Amino acid sequence: MSKEDFYTLLGIERDADGDDIKKAYRNLAMKYHPDRNPGDEEAERKFKEVNEAYEVLKDEEKRAAFDRFGHSAFEQGGPSSGGGFGGFSDIFDEMFGDFGSQGGGRADAGRGSDLRYNMEITLEEAFEGKKTNIRVPTSVSCDGCNGSGAAGGSAPVTCTTCGGHGRVRAQQGFFTVERTCHSCQGIGQVIKVPCSICGGQGRIHKEKNLAVSIPSGVEDGTRIRLGDEGEAGLRGAPAGDLYIFLSLKPHRLFKRDGANIHCRAPIPMTTAALGGNIEVPMVEGKLTRVSIPTGAQSGQQLRLKGKGMRVLRSDARGDMFVQLAVETPVSLSKKQKDLLKKFESESSHEKHSPESHGFFDKVKDLWEDLKE
């Protein structure tokens, strides 16, 4: 199957400038990125294709070659032929911050992987904030060699393959391609006498205990970054970061909507008809009094200003909305039934129950229309 034209693949004109190319690629990369489409082989294939197109069109020399020769310019194993994930790193930071980005160059070669930790908290903990300890299985720096990977008394030496640069160059097709050195994995140094504890890696697998502070006002899906608390780097390279993803447990009374809280409150029929006061709980564990207006209806919402959730990094609070549910009395005594019947006989439906009166009037009118 012939490959799709790179311009068509990115949805841009052939005279598009660098900003247009980057914008088109960013949108498509976010759409098809494997992290957003786990297990979707078609999305992964599209991601590789747009990545390959961007690798070519963002570079003036490669773009010129493509404009002149098309895909045949890279049939000899040119830099875009792999269709891998490498070209995504230059704009990944713009979209997702430094989560998952491994940087570039020798300074970040061997950098430890970023780690993810999922934490479930209650609505009350999200309101008040929380301090807790977590245990994270990870890699830590080897104590036997202080993270160098070399046995005691020895030291890493400069890699002879790359001359200590961590990168090697090779001619492929029309272009000179630079790749990570396979001998030193981009570090620029090799271990002659590896540490017996870590095998020259400079790190070992171990659980790490960490103290975590959850600020008040966090929402479901909030991400907390702990810098340098991810996997230890290879042979003393920088450590990755740890990202804590928060999820909120469902609450038995409250439903959260941003900074606002919704609560359903059943009230007796008599309170709905005559008005009165009820007490409802708040998320901080206190009770607050709510005034019920005369003639309250089921579904009616009462707003309690400033009684909702705390707002992250702010002194503000959202509102609390109490939805009334008028409860029909059950298990009535004969006397109570007689009183209700008497009330029924003395009531004017049009005056006391305007909504139901209007509804049945509409039903009556509809029925008459159908008979004609």
C-alpha angles and dihedrals in degrees: 000000000000118000119252119251109265093229092051090046092056093039095237137125120257091247093053115138127230095269092052091049092049093047093049091048093047092054094047094043091053090048097050102029110134092232088063094042107039112190094004105130093184092055090048090051092050090048091055091048096051089043089054091048092050093048089059103037096046090059115072095212095047092044092052090051091049093048089053104037105016118211091339088076088074103036091106092068098279122180096274097047094091095063089205133151100263099099092058095072097077094066099024091091091055092057104036107016113236096323108130094355114131096190120217144263132043093300091069099032110129092014112167120256122262113248132213125214121187116212127184118205135177126250089249091055090049088053098046101029124236142234116205144149125241134191115223123190105222146126119280133190113280112250092202094067101015089246096301095110091224124115118253114290094017131090138205115269131214114277110249093204096063100016091240095304095109090223133082129198129220134177113243122172110308095346145062108237124205119207139174111275110257093208098058101017090239097305096109093226136078132206117240096179108029122208111261092220101053099020092238095306095110091223140071134201114261142144115255126206115218134182111226128193116203111200120224116261098036116153134215108286095024112154122213119196122210106192118225092001094109127087116328115253125253113270096347097321117144118288122243125243131259118230119199113202114201126211126182123229116233111262123226094222110019136057117199125220108179106295093345127089127208123205131179114221122189114213131188118259090242092055090049091051100041101028125232143147134293133180121233129186123250127213092254090061099258130116124239129194119242123195114223113210121227112270096020115179134213111268093026112139125217118198121220105194117221094006097107134085126320114255116239113260092358141092090228125107132202126233133267120228118203113200112204121224112191109216121217111224118248135193092034121187120233090256092052091049091050090051091051091048090051090049089049093052093049095044128101107218092204091056103034100033106027095160096053091041091054092046095053091045088057091048090051092050091049091050092051090050091052092052093054 
